[in-house]
Amino acid sequence: MSNKTHSSNHDEMMSEHYHNHEIMDMEHENHEMHNMHNMHNMHNMDNMHDMDNMDMMNHGGHMMHMGDMSKKLKVAIILMIPLLLISPIAGFTILKFPGSEILQLILGTIIFFYSGTPFFSGAKGELKSRKPAMMMLITMGITVAYAYSVYATIMSFNGHMGMNFWFELATLIVIMLIGHLIEMKAIMGAGDALKDLASLVPKKAHLKSGKDVELSELKVGDLLLVKENEKIPADGLILSEALVDESMITGESRAVNKKINDLVYGGSLNQNQPFEMKVTTLGKDSFLNQVAELVKKAQTQKSNLENMADRVAGYLFYAALIVGIFSLVFWTISSNFSFALLLAVSVFVIACPHALGLAVPLVVSRLTSISAKNGLLIQNRTSLEKINTIKYALMDKTGTLTDGKFIVRSVIDFTDETDILQIMAALEGSSTHPIAQSIVSAAKPLENLKVEAVENIPGVGIKGQVNQNFYQIVNYKYLRENQLSYDEQKIAQYLDLGLTVSFLINEQQDVLGFIALGDSPKADAKAFINGLLAQGITPVMLTGDNKETAQKIASALNIPEFRAELKPEDKAEIVKEYQKKAGVLFIGDGVNDSPALATATIGFAIGAGTSVAISTADVVLVNSNPSDVLDMINISKRMLRKMKQNLWFGAGYNIIAIPVAAGILYPFTGIYIDPLIAAVLMSISTVIVSINAMGLRYDKKIEEHMLFYFFHTNYETFIILNKPKD
């Protein structure tokens, strides 16, 4: 018996019921994608490998390399430690010895000129673009601190006591480097998705003539041989028949029966037998390349949220510069240069954006840390800053809302004399069809049964002898057409759930029992949907599955909108359609979801999904629980509040402190801020911002979601989740 024919019969069995033949979404891609080797050469897909510089970040028009910045940070930290010991901090010095001032000067100079270069370069770019921001403000602060520290050190050689800022200079540079490294790390993964797409195709192709060639040597019109269980190397027309796994295209794991002149796609899997094909499309026109272009285009279009701290820093730069110069001129005229220099330095030191520079990175670091501990990996934090714009949640079905596994849900025996699962597994033992494999897997360990005379029944199922007894595995259509006696009410509850039902009958045409197979919603799927609705977010299910099955799942989970029978490009376009109305988050797990994940305002990837989807997403759900999205939404909103609080404090502190440092109160009260006090205030502001950032908490609501789910779930979904038994 051929697997091809048997597979065809099973497909007919499933197609008999509009509501149950598509629910067999097994997500084979989840298993094979992670086991594939990486490839580095794909015909005309070099564009997927041009992402080597993704560890670069542009500040003010200047590209900074993450590795270089990391080295500069390490040097600054190493040199900051001895500076802590020998530098005066708040008038107190831990370790003082002859020549310590010179050592301070040497260490501080190295930190300034080596570790400070990223800021100098960034400031140069901001100056060229005439858009001063954080880099110019940092540069101004560290330059004034360095210059005054050199001045104070030189003055100390002449016996004059002066306050230097070597340690403050080092800490400012270290903190700012850490903040920028956090930001750079968030954008590094953008190229991984394209590299993973390239790995879907094999390295070589088999020409019909018997010669193996590199993909780059293929030409349109070439005749290829694709062996069993091999990846198809290019798009083309099949010249025979085969069973092809196109889950990487549709997201649905059901193998597709391909007939002569049907189109097959590069990257899909030939399941059951060798076939010949004719290459029709290569390079940029191939399916995978089109998907890659969609991903690449979406990623390049996804601009980072304009950094509020940079804008504030730009205003503060002008404020500090103007006030500092005015203070120097005013007090030089009205008092003396030494006093004027003292106040001017205080202005520039107090304006150093310790607090402002940490306002965002500290919150981000806290968010990343606590989220990771709770199974949420943040790959692009800037996207989360748009969380308040989200009004629609678009999501894949298979593997996202459902288990994505076609498994035996129930075994119903109508007789105590026969173990129908073992008998059906014995008959199905030689088949590679997903239904057959599911039955065999459910029956393990298999009994040692004697199987003979196994034959395919066209359009019905399979028959054979097990321990010299005759049995048939048939579909529901066969029962109705032959008017066999069965418990219609018992069967109906499984058919209504969209499950596929296979029956076992004996030679006397007695129905001995049946097996119900199918996919099912995840345990927290309905709680997730209800949670979205409670927050005013409309859930929309997008699936490559048929409309009938999609309707069943949507109704069971209380999803108000769905789109079915979609291809990858369709999902991305639908995301764009909804983005015209408001912000959109998308949740998916397959290769086919990657364009939509990249296009969405925020993309969530199921952790059990493919590496392509994971690389493309902004957030990865490690535990594969869709309800974790609700937790991410809640903590992201709290993150935004913390960021805004820190930014308001950082800006507000400077708005008050800069005029006071300039001596605005001195004529009336005699109060002024010298550089020492300015340094202390700068440090206090940093502590306040840090404490506020550490106040960010992860309040996991899964228990509440599950309680809500169990109290509000309908009977059908309850049956699915609890796998009813006879």
C-alpha positions as CSV (number, residue, x, y, z in Angstrom):
1,M,0.0,0.0,0.0
2,S,1.4,3.4,-0.9
3,N,1.5,6.2,1.7
4,K,0.4,8.6,-1.0
5,T,-2.9,6.8,-1.5
6,H,-3.5,6.3,2.2
7,S,-2.8,10.0,2.8
8,S,-5.3,10.9,0.2
9,N,-7.9,8.8,1.9
10,H,-7.3,10.4,5.2
11,D,-7.7,13.8,3.6
12,E,-11.0,12.8,2.2
13,M,-12.0,11.6,5.7
14,M,-11.3,15.0,7.1
15,S,-12.8,17.0,4.2
16,E,-16.1,15.3,4.9
17,H,-16.8,17.7,7.8
18,Y,-16.5,21.4,7.1
19,H,-15.9,22.0,10.8
20,N,-13.3,19.5,11.5
21,H,-10.9,18.9,8.7
22,E,-8.6,21.9,9.3
23,I,-8.1,21.6,13.0
24,M,-5.1,19.3,12.7
25,D,-2.5,22.1,12.9
26,M,0.6,20.3,14.2
27,E,3.2,23.0,13.6
28,H,5.9,20.7,12.3
29,E,8.0,23.8,11.8
30,N,8.5,24.0,15.6
31,H,10.4,20.8,15.5
32,E,12.3,20.9,12.3
33,M,13.3,24.6,12.3
34,H,15.3,24.3,15.5
35,N,17.2,21.2,14.2
36,M,18.2,22.7,10.9
37,H,21.8,23.7,10.3
38,N,22.7,27.3,9.6
39,M,23.5,28.2,6.0
40,H,25.4,31.2,4.9
41,N,24.9,31.1,1.2
42,M,21.6,31.3,-0.5
43,H,21.0,32.1,-4.2
44,N,20.4,35.8,-4.6
45,M,19.6,36.2,-1.0
46,D,22.7,38.1,0.0
47,N,20.5,40.9,1.2
48,M,19.7,38.7,4.1
49,H,23.2,38.7,5.2
50,D,24.0,42.4,5.2
51,M,22.9,42.9,8.8
52,D,26.4,42.4,10.3
53,N,26.5,46.0,11.3
54,M,23.3,45.8,13.4
55,D,25.5,46.3,16.5
56,M,25.9,49.9,15.3
57,M,23.9,52.8,16.5
58,N,23.6,56.3,15.1
59,H,23.9,59.2,17.5
60,G,23.9,62.6,15.9
61,G,24.9,61.1,12.6
62,H,27.9,59.2,14.0
63,M,27.9,55.4,14.0
64,M,29.1,53.9,17.2
65,H,30.1,50.2,17.5
66,M,28.8,48.3,20.4
67,G,32.0,46.4,20.9
68,D,34.1,49.5,21.0
69,M,31.8,51.2,23.4
70,S,31.9,48.1,25.7
71,K,35.7,48.3,25.8
72,K,35.5,52.0,26.7
73,L,33.1,51.2,29.4
74,K,35.3,48.5,30.9
75,V,38.3,50.9,30.9
76,A,36.3,53.6,32.6
77,I,35.0,51.2,35.3
78,I,38.5,49.8,36.0
79,L,40.0,53.3,36.4
80,M,36.9,54.6,38.3
81,I,37.7,52.3,41.2
82,P,41.0,53.9,42.2
83,L,39.5,57.3,41.6
84,L,36.8,56.5,44.1
85,L,39.5,55.9,46.7
86,I,41.7,58.9,46.1
87,S,39.3,61.6,44.9
88,P,37.5,64.0,47.3
89,I,33.8,63.2,47.4
90,A,31.6,65.6,49.4
91,G,34.8,67.0,51.0
92,F,36.0,63.5,52.2
93,T,38.9,61.5,50.7
94,I,39.2,57.7,51.5
95,L,42.9,57.5,50.6
96,K,45.4,60.4,50.3
97,F,49.1,60.2,49.7
98,P,51.8,62.3,48.0
99,G,51.3,62.4,44.3
100,S,47.6,61.3,44.5
101,E,46.6,64.5,42.7
102,I,48.8,63.6,39.8
103,L,47.3,60.1,39.7
104,Q,43.9,61.6,39.7
105,L,44.9,63.8,36.7
106,I,46.3,60.8,34.8
107,L,43.3,58.5,35.5
108,G,40.8,61.2,34.8
109,T,42.5,62.2,31.6
110,I,42.5,58.7,30.3
111,I,38.8,58.2,31.1
112,F,38.0,61.6,29.5
113,F,39.9,61.2,26.2
114,Y,39.4,57.5,25.7
115,S,36.0,56.5,27.2
116,G,34.5,59.9,26.4
117,T,35.1,59.7,22.7
118,P,31.6,58.3,21.8
119,F,30.1,61.4,23.3
120,F,32.5,63.7,21.5
121,S,31.7,62.0,18.2
122,G,27.9,62.1,19.0
123,A,28.1,65.8,19.9
124,K,30.0,66.5,16.7
125,G,27.1,64.9,14.7
126,E,24.5,66.8,16.7
127,L,26.4,70.0,16.1
128,K,26.5,69.3,12.3
129,S,22.8,68.6,12.2
130,R,22.2,71.7,14.4
131,K,20.1,69.6,16.8
132,P,21.8,69.6,20.2
133,A,20.6,66.9,22.5
134,M,21.9,64.5,25.1
135,M,25.4,64.0,23.5
136,M,26.1,67.7,23.4
137,L,24.8,68.2,26.9
138,I,27.0,65.3,28.2
139,T,30.0,66.6,26.3
140,M,29.6,70.1,27.7
141,G,29.2,68.7,31.2
142,I,32.2,66.4,31.1
143,T,34.4,68.9,29.3
144,V,33.7,71.6,32.0
145,A,34.2,69.1,34.7
146,Y,37.5,67.9,33.2
147,A,38.7,71.5,32.6
148,Y,37.8,72.6,36.1
149,S,39.3,69.5,37.6
150,V,42.6,70.1,35.7
151,Y,42.5,73.7,36.9
152,A,41.8,72.6,40.5
153,T,44.6,70.1,40.4
154,I,47.1,72.7,39.1
155,M,46.0,75.1,41.7
156,S,46.6,72.4,44.4
157,F,50.2,72.2,43.3
158,N,50.6,75.9,44.2
159,G,49.1,75.3,47.6
160,H,45.6,76.4,46.8
161,M,42.6,74.2,47.8
162,G,40.3,73.5,44.9
163,M,37.5,71.1,44.4
164,N,38.0,68.7,41.5
165,F,35.4,66.4,39.9
166,W,37.5,63.5,38.8
167,F,35.2,60.9,40.3
168,E,32.1,62.6,39.2
169,L,33.5,62.8,35.7
170,A,34.2,59.1,35.7
171,T,30.8,58.1,37.0
172,L,29.0,60.3,34.5
173,I,30.9,58.7,31.6
174,V,30.3,55.2,33.0
175,I,26.6,55.8,33.5
176,M,26.0,57.3,30.1
177,L,27.9,54.5,28.4
178,I,25.8,51.9,30.2
179,G,22.6,53.7,29.1
180,H,23.7,53.8,25.5
181,L,24.8,50.1,25.5
182,I,21.3,49.2,26.8
183,E,19.7,51.1,23.9
184,M,22.1,49.6,21.3
185,K,21.5,46.1,22.5
186,A,17.7,46.5,21.9
187,I,18.3,47.0,18.2
188,M,20.9,44.3,17.6
189,G,18.5,41.5,16.8
190,A,17.0,43.1,13.7
191,G,19.2,41.1,11.3
192,D,18.6,37.7,12.9
193,A,15.2,37.2,11.3
194,L,16.6,37.6,7.8
195,K,19.5,35.2,8.5
196,D,17.0,32.6,9.8
197,L,14.9,32.9,6.6
198,A,18.0,32.1,4.6
199,S,18.5,28.9,6.6
200,L,15.2,27.5,5.4
201,V,16.5,26.3,2.1
202,P,19.0,23.6,1.5
203,K,22.6,24.3,0.4
204,K,22.4,22.3,-2.8
205,A,19.9,21.1,-5.3
206,H,19.8,17.7,-7.1
207,L,19.6,18.1,-10.9
208,K,17.5,15.4,-12.7
209,S,20.7,14.4,-14.4
210,G,22.1,13.3,-11.1
211,K,24.5,16.2,-10.5
212,D,24.3,18.2,-7.2
213,V,24.8,22.0,-7.7
214,E,24.9,25.1,-5.5
215,L,21.7,27.1,-5.5
216,S,23.6,30.0,-7.2
217,E,24.1,27.7,-10.2
218,L,20.4,27.1,-10.7
219,K,18.6,28.5,-13.7
220,V,14.9,28.9,-14.5
221,G,13.8,25.8,-16.4
222,D,16.1,23.4,-14.6
223,L,14.7,20.0,-13.8
224,L,15.3,19.0,-10.2
225,L,14.9,15.8,-8.1
226,V,13.6,16.4,-4.6
227,K,14.1,13.3,-2.3
228,E,11.9,12.2,0.5
229,N,12.2,14.3,3.7
230,E,14.2,16.9,1.9
231,K,13.7,20.7,1.7
232,I,12.6,22.0,-1.7
233,P,15.4,24.2,-3.0
234,A,13.5,26.6,-5.2
235,D,10.0,27.7,-6.3
236,G,8.7,25.6,-9.2
237,L,6.2,23.3,-10.8
238,I,5.9,19.7,-9.5
239,L,6.0,17.1,-12.3
240,S,4.5,14.2,-10.3
241,E,2.6,13.9,-7.1
242,A,3.7,14.3,-3.5
243,L,2.8,15.3,0.0
244,V,4.4,18.6,1.0
245,D,4.6,20.3,4.3
246,E,4.0,24.0,3.7
247,S,3.7,25.1,7.3
248,M,6.4,27.7,6.7
249,I,4.0,29.3,4.2
250,T,0.6,28.8,5.7
251,G,1.4,28.2,9.3
252,E,-0.9,25.2,9.1
253,S,0.8,21.8,9.6
254,R,-1.5,19.7,7.5
255,A,0.5,18.3,4.6
256,V,-0.7,19.4,1.1
257,N,-1.3,16.9,-1.7
258,K,0.6,18.3,-4.7
259,K,-0.4,17.1,-8.2
260,I,1.2,17.6,-11.6
261,N,1.9,21.3,-12.4
262,D,1.0,22.4,-8.9
263,L,3.3,25.1,-7.5
264,V,5.8,24.2,-4.8
265,Y,7.8,26.7,-2.7
266,G,11.5,26.7,-1.8
267,G,12.0,25.9,1.9
268,S,8.9,23.7,2.2
269,L,9.4,20.0,3.0
270,N,8.8,17.0,0.8
271,Q,7.2,14.4,3.2
272,N,6.5,11.1,1.6
273,Q,8.2,10.3,-1.7
274,P,10.7,11.6,-4.3
275,F,9.4,13.9,-7.0
276,E,10.7,15.9,-10.0
277,M,10.1,19.6,-10.4
278,K,10.8,22.4,-12.8
279,V,12.3,25.6,-11.5
280,T,10.2,28.7,-12.3
281,T,11.3,31.4,-9.9
282,L,14.7,32.3,-8.5
283,G,16.3,35.2,-6.6
284,K,14.3,38.2,-5.7
285,D,11.0,36.8,-7.1
286,S,11.1,33.7,-5.0
287,F,8.6,33.3,-2.2
288,L,11.2,33.4,0.6
289,N,12.8,36.4,-0.8
290,Q,9.5,38.2,-0.9
291,V,8.9,37.3,2.7
292,A,12.4,38.5,3.5
293,E,11.8,41.8,1.8
294,L,8.6,42.3,3.8
295,V,10.5,41.7,7.0
296,K,13.4,43.9,6.0
297,K,11.1,46.7,4.8
298,A,9.0,46.6,8.0
299,Q,12.1,46.7,10.2
300,T,13.7,49.6,8.4
301,Q,10.4,51.5,8.5
302,K,10.0,50.9,12.2
303,S,11.6,54.0,13.6
304,N,12.5,54.3,17.3
305,L,10.3,56.3,19.5
306,E,11.7,59.8,19.6
307,N,13.6,59.9,22.8
308,M,12.0,62.4,25.2
309,A,15.2,62.6,27.2
310,D,17.1,63.8,24.1
311,R,14.6,66.6,23.5
312,V,14.8,67.7,27.1
313,A,18.6,67.5,27.0
314,G,18.6,69.7,23.9
315,Y,16.6,72.4,25.8
316,L,18.8,72.0,28.9
317,F,21.9,72.4,26.7
318,Y,20.8,75.8,25.5
319,A,19.6,76.7,29.0
320,A,22.9,75.7,30.7
321,L,25.0,77.3,28.0
322,I,23.2,80.6,28.0
323,V,22.8,80.7,31.8
324,G,26.4,79.6,32.4
325,I,27.9,82.3,30.0
326,F,25.5,84.9,31.4
327,S,26.5,84.0,34.9
328,L,30.2,84.2,34.1
329,V,29.9,87.7,32.4
330,F,27.4,89.1,35.0
331,W,29.4,88.1,38.1
332,T,32.7,89.0,36.5
333,I,31.4,92.5,36.1
334,S,29.5,92.8,39.3
335,S,32.0,90.8,41.5
336,N,35.2,89.2,40.4
337,F,36.3,86.5,37.9
338,S,37.1,83.9,40.5
339,F,33.5,84.1,41.9
340,A,32.1,84.2,38.4
341,L,34.1,81.1,37.4
342,L,32.9,79.3,40.5
343,L,29.2,79.9,39.7
344,A,29.6,79.2,36.0
345,V,31.3,75.9,36.8
346,S,28.4,75.1,39.2
347,V,25.9,75.7,36.4
348,F,27.6,73.4,34.0
349,V,28.2,70.7,36.6
350,I,24.7,70.7,38.0
351,A,23.4,70.6,34.4
352,C,25.3,67.3,33.8
353,P,22.4,64.9,32.9
354,H,23.2,62.1,35.4
355,A,19.5,61.9,36.4
356,L,18.2,62.7,32.9
357,G,20.5,60.2,31.3
358,L,19.4,57.5,33.7
359,A,15.7,58.3,33.4
360,V,15.1,55.9,30.6
361,P,17.9,53.4,30.7
362,L,17.4,52.5,34.4
363,V,13.7,51.8,33.9
364,V,14.5,49.8,30.8
365,S,17.1,47.8,32.6
366,R,14.7,47.1,35.5
367,L,11.9,46.2,33.0
368,T,14.2,43.9,31.0
369,S,15.4,42.1,34.2
370,I,12.1,41.5,35.9
371,S,10.3,40.6,32.6
372,A,13.0,38.0,31.8
373,K,12.5,36.4,35.2
374,N,8.8,36.0,34.4
375,G,9.2,34.5,30.9
376,L,9.1,37.7,28.8
377,L,12.2,38.5,26.7
378,I,12.2,42.1,25.5
379,Q,14.2,42.5,22.2
380,N,13.0,46.0,21.3
381,R,12.0,48.2,24.2
382,T,11.3,51.3,22.1
383,S,8.3,49.6,20.6
384,L,6.8,49.2,24.1
385,E,6.8,52.9,24.6
386,K,3.9,52.9,22.1
387,I,1.8,50.7,24.3
388,N,-0.8,53.4,25.0
389,T,-1.6,53.6,21.3
390,I,-2.6,49.9,21.1
391,K,-6.3,49.4,20.3
392,Y,-6.1,46.1,18.3
393,A,-4.5,42.8,19.1
394,L,-4.1,40.7,15.9
395,M,-2.9,37.2,16.4
396,D,-2.2,33.9,14.7
397,K,-4.4,30.9,15.6
398,T,-2.3,27.8,15.4
399,G,0.4,27.6,18.0
400,T,-0.7,31.0,19.4
401,L,-4.2,30.6,20.6
402,T,-4.2,26.8,20.1
403,D,-1.8,24.1,21.1
404,G,-0.7,23.6,17.5
405,K,-0.7,19.8,17.9
406,F,-2.9,17.3,16.1
407,I,-3.3,14.7,18.8
408,V,-5.8,12.1,20.0
409,R,-8.3,13.9,22.2
410,S,-10.6,11.0,23.1
411,V,-10.9,7.2,22.6
412,I,-14.4,5.9,22.8
413,D,-14.9,2.1,23.0
414,F,-18.4,0.8,22.4
415,T,-17.3,-2.7,23.5
416,D,-15.2,-4.0,26.3
417,E,-13.8,-6.8,24.2
418,T,-11.6,-4.7,21.9
419,D,-8.8,-2.2,22.5
420,I,-9.7,0.0,19.5
421,L,-6.7,2.3,19.9
422,Q,-4.2,-0.6,19.7
423,I,-6.0,-2.1,16.7
424,M,-6.2,1.2,14.8
425,A,-2.5,1.9,15.6
426,A,-1.6,-1.5,14.2
427,L,-3.4,-0.8,11.0
428,E,-1.9,2.7,10.7
429,G,1.6,1.6,11.6
430,S,3.1,1.9,8.1
431,S,1.5,5.3,7.3
432,T,3.3,8.7,7.5
433,H,0.1,10.7,7.5
434,P,-0.3,13.0,10.5
435,I,-3.6,11.3,11.6
436,A,-2.0,7.9,11.4
437,Q,1.1,9.1,13.3
438,S,-1.0,10.6,16.0
439,I,-2.9,7.4,16.5
440,V,0.3,5.4,16.6
441,S,1.9,7.8,19.1
442,A,-1.2,7.7,21.3
443,A,-1.1,3.9,21.4
444,K,2.5,3.6,22.6
445,P,3.7,1.3,23.9
446,L,2.4,-0.8,21.0
447,E,1.2,-4.4,21.6
448,N,2.8,-7.1,19.5
449,L,-0.1,-7.6,17.2
450,K,0.0,-9.6,13.9
451,V,-1.0,-7.3,11.1
452,E,-1.8,-8.8,7.6
453,A,-3.4,-7.8,4.3
454,V,-3.5,-4.1,5.0
455,E,-5.2,-2.3,2.1
456,N,-6.3,1.2,1.3
457,I,-10.0,1.9,0.9
458,P,-10.3,4.8,-1.6
459,G,-12.2,7.6,-0.1
460,V,-12.9,5.8,3.1
461,G,-9.9,4.7,5.1
462,I,-8.0,1.5,5.5
463,K,-8.7,-2.2,6.2
464,G,-6.7,-5.2,7.2
465,Q,-6.4,-8.2,9.6
466,V,-5.2,-7.8,13.1
467,N,-4.6,-11.2,14.9
468,Q,-6.6,-12.8,12.1
469,N,-9.6,-10.6,12.7
470,F,-10.9,-8.2,10.0
471,Y,-11.2,-4.5,10.8
472,Q,-11.7,-1.3,8.9
473,I,-10.9,2.3,9.8
474,V,-13.5,4.5,8.2
475,N,-14.8,8.1,8.1
476,Y,-18.1,9.5,9.2
477,K,-19.3,9.6,5.6
478,Y,-19.0,5.8,5.3
479,L,-21.2,5.3,8.4
480,R,-23.9,7.5,7.0
481,E,-23.8,6.0,3.5
482,N,-24.0,2.5,4.7
483,Q,-26.5,3.3,7.4
484,L,-24.5,1.7,10.2
485,S,-25.8,1.8,13.7
486,Y,-24.0,4.3,16.0
487,D,-24.6,6.6,18.9
488,E,-25.2,9.8,17.0
489,Q,-25.5,12.0,20.1
490,K,-22.2,10.9,21.5
491,I,-20.4,11.5,18.2
492,A,-22.1,14.8,17.6
493,Q,-20.5,16.5,20.6
494,Y,-17.0,15.8,19.1
495,L,-18.0,16.8,15.6
496,D,-19.4,20.1,16.9
497,L,-16.1,20.9,18.5
498,G,-14.4,20.7,15.1
499,L,-12.6,17.5,15.8
500,T,-11.7,14.8,13.3
501,V,-13.4,11.4,14.1
502,S,-12.1,8.1,12.8
503,F,-14.2,4.9,13.4
504,L,-13.3,1.3,13.8
505,I,-15.7,-1.4,12.5
506,N,-15.4,-5.1,12.3
507,E,-16.3,-7.6,9.5
508,Q,-20.0,-7.6,10.6
509,Q,-20.0,-3.8,10.1
510,D,-20.4,-3.2,13.8
511,V,-19.1,0.2,15.0
512,L,-16.6,-0.8,17.7
513,G,-15.7,2.8,18.7
514,F,-14.0,5.9,17.5
515,I,-11.1,8.2,18.0
516,A,-11.5,12.0,18.1
517,L,-8.4,14.0,17.1
518,G,-7.7,17.7,16.8
519,D,-6.2,20.9,18.0
520,S,-7.5,22.8,21.0
521,P,-7.3,26.3,22.5
522,K,-4.6,26.8,25.0
523,A,-5.6,26.8,28.7
524,D,-5.3,30.5,29.1
525,A,-6.5,31.6,25.6
526,K,-10.0,32.6,26.6
527,A,-8.7,34.5,29.7
528,F,-6.3,36.3,27.4
529,I,-9.1,37.4,25.0
530,N,-11.3,38.5,27.8
531,G,-8.4,40.4,29.4
532,L,-7.8,42.3,26.1
533,L,-11.5,43.2,25.8
534,A,-11.5,44.4,29.4
535,Q,-8.7,46.8,28.5
536,G,-10.5,48.2,25.4
537,I,-8.3,46.3,23.0
538,T,-10.1,44.5,20.2
539,P,-8.8,40.9,19.5
540,V,-8.6,39.8,15.8
541,M,-7.6,36.3,14.8
542,L,-5.7,35.9,11.6
543,T,-5.1,32.3,10.3
544,G,-4.3,30.4,7.1
545,D,-6.9,27.9,8.2
546,N,-10.3,27.7,6.6
547,K,-13.2,29.9,7.6
548,E,-15.3,27.2,9.2
549,T,-12.6,26.1,11.7
550,A,-11.6,29.7,12.3
551,Q,-15.3,30.5,13.2
552,K,-15.3,27.6,15.7
553,I,-12.2,28.8,17.5
554,A,-13.3,32.4,17.4
555,S,-16.7,31.6,18.8
556,A,-15.2,29.4,21.5
557,L,-12.8,32.1,22.6
558,N,-15.1,35.0,22.3
559,I,-13.1,36.7,19.5
560,P,-15.2,39.3,17.8
561,E,-13.2,39.5,14.5
562,F,-11.3,37.0,12.5
563,R,-9.7,36.6,9.0
564,A,-9.1,33.2,7.5
565,E,-7.3,31.6,4.6
566,L,-4.4,34.0,4.7
567,K,-0.9,34.0,3.3
568,P,2.1,35.8,5.0
569,E,1.7,38.9,2.9
570,D,-2.0,39.1,3.7
571,K,-1.3,39.2,7.5
572,A,1.2,42.1,7.1
573,E,-1.3,44.0,4.9
574,I,-4.1,43.5,7.4
575,V,-1.8,44.8,10.2
576,K,-1.2,47.9,8.1
577,E,-5.0,48.2,7.6
578,Y,-5.6,48.3,11.3
579,Q,-2.7,50.6,11.9
580,K,-4.5,53.3,10.0
581,K,-7.0,53.2,12.9
582,A,-4.7,52.8,15.9
583,G,-1.7,51.0,17.3
584,V,-1.6,47.2,16.6
585,L,0.1,44.4,18.5
586,F,0.6,41.1,16.7
587,I,1.2,37.7,18.2
588,G,2.5,34.8,16.1
589,D,4.8,31.9,16.1
590,G,5.6,30.8,12.5
591,V,7.8,31.9,9.6
592,N,4.6,33.0,7.9
593,D,4.0,35.5,10.8
594,S,7.3,37.2,10.5
595,P,6.3,40.0,8.2
596,A,3.3,40.8,10.3
597,L,5.4,40.7,13.5
598,A,7.9,43.1,12.0
599,T,5.1,45.4,10.6
600,A,3.1,45.6,13.8
601,T,3.5,48.5,16.3
602,I,4.5,45.8,18.9
603,G,5.2,42.2,17.9
604,F,5.0,39.3,20.3
605,A,6.5,35.9,19.4
606,I,5.4,32.6,21.0
607,G,8.6,31.1,22.5
608,A,7.8,27.6,21.2
609,G,7.6,29.0,17.7
610,T,10.2,29.3,14.9
611,S,13.5,31.2,15.2
612,V,12.5,33.5,12.4
613,A,9.4,34.7,14.3
614,I,11.3,35.0,17.5
615,S,14.1,37.1,15.9
616,T,11.5,39.4,14.2
617,A,9.4,40.1,17.3
618,D,9.8,42.9,19.9
619,V,8.9,40.6,22.8
620,V,9.3,36.8,23.1
621,L,6.8,34.8,25.3
622,V,9.2,32.1,26.6
623,N,6.4,30.2,28.3
624,S,4.2,30.4,25.1
625,N,1.2,31.6,27.2
626,P,-0.7,34.3,25.3
627,S,-2.0,35.7,28.6
628,D,1.5,36.8,29.3
629,V,0.8,39.6,26.8
630,L,-1.6,41.1,29.3
631,D,1.2,41.2,31.9
632,M,3.5,42.8,29.3
633,I,0.9,45.4,28.5
634,N,0.4,46.3,32.2
635,I,4.1,46.5,33.0
636,S,4.8,48.5,29.9
637,K,2.2,51.1,30.9
638,R,3.9,51.3,34.4
639,M,7.2,51.6,32.6
640,L,6.0,54.6,30.7
641,R,4.8,56.2,33.9
642,K,8.2,55.6,35.6
643,M,10.0,57.0,32.6
644,K,7.9,60.2,32.5
645,Q,8.3,60.6,36.2
646,N,12.0,60.4,35.9
647,L,12.1,62.7,33.0
648,W,10.0,65.3,34.7
649,F,12.2,65.1,37.8
650,G,15.4,65.3,35.8
651,A,14.1,68.3,33.9
652,G,12.4,69.9,36.9
653,Y,15.5,69.5,39.0
654,N,17.6,71.3,36.4
655,I,14.9,74.0,35.8
656,I,15.2,75.0,39.5
657,A,18.9,74.1,40.1
658,I,20.4,75.8,37.1
659,P,19.2,79.4,38.0
660,V,20.1,78.8,41.6
661,A,23.6,77.7,40.6
662,A,23.9,80.8,38.5
663,G,23.4,82.9,41.6
664,I,19.9,84.2,41.1
665,L,19.3,84.1,44.9
666,Y,22.6,85.5,45.9
667,P,21.8,89.2,45.8
668,F,18.7,88.7,48.0
669,T,19.7,85.8,50.4
670,G,23.4,85.4,50.0
671,I,22.7,81.8,48.9
672,Y,24.7,80.3,46.0
673,I,25.8,76.8,44.9
674,D,29.5,76.2,44.7
675,P,30.8,73.3,42.6
676,L,31.0,70.9,45.6
677,I,27.3,71.4,46.4
678,A,26.5,71.1,42.7
679,A,28.2,67.8,42.6
680,V,26.3,66.6,45.7
681,L,22.9,67.7,44.3
682,M,23.8,66.0,41.0
683,S,24.4,62.8,42.9
684,I,21.2,63.1,45.0
685,S,19.1,63.5,41.8
686,T,20.7,60.4,40.5
687,V,19.8,58.4,43.6
688,I,16.2,59.6,43.5
689,V,15.8,58.6,39.8
690,S,17.4,55.2,40.6
691,I,15.0,54.5,43.5
692,N,12.0,55.4,41.4
693,A,13.2,53.1,38.6
694,M,13.7,50.2,41.1
695,G,10.1,50.7,42.2
696,L,8.9,49.1,38.9
697,R,7.2,45.8,39.8
698,Y,6.0,42.9,37.8
699,D,2.5,42.0,39.0
700,K,1.6,38.8,37.3
701,K,-2.2,38.5,36.7
702,I,-2.3,35.0,35.3
703,E,-4.1,33.6,38.3
704,E,-6.8,36.3,37.9
705,H,-7.0,35.6,34.2
706,M,-7.5,31.9,34.8
707,L,-10.2,32.4,37.4
708,F,-12.0,34.7,35.0
709,Y,-11.6,32.1,32.3
710,F,-13.0,29.2,34.3
711,F,-16.0,31.1,35.4
712,H,-16.8,32.4,32.0
713,T,-15.8,29.6,29.6
714,N,-18.5,27.9,27.7
715,Y,-19.3,24.3,27.7
716,E,-17.6,23.5,24.3
717,T,-14.3,24.9,25.3
718,F,-14.5,23.2,28.7
719,I,-14.9,19.9,26.9
720,I,-11.9,20.6,24.7
721,L,-9.6,21.5,27.6
722,N,-10.6,18.6,29.7
723,K,-10.5,16.0,27.0
724,P,-13.6,14.1,27.9
725,K,-13.4,10.3,28.1
726,D,-16.2,7.7,27.9
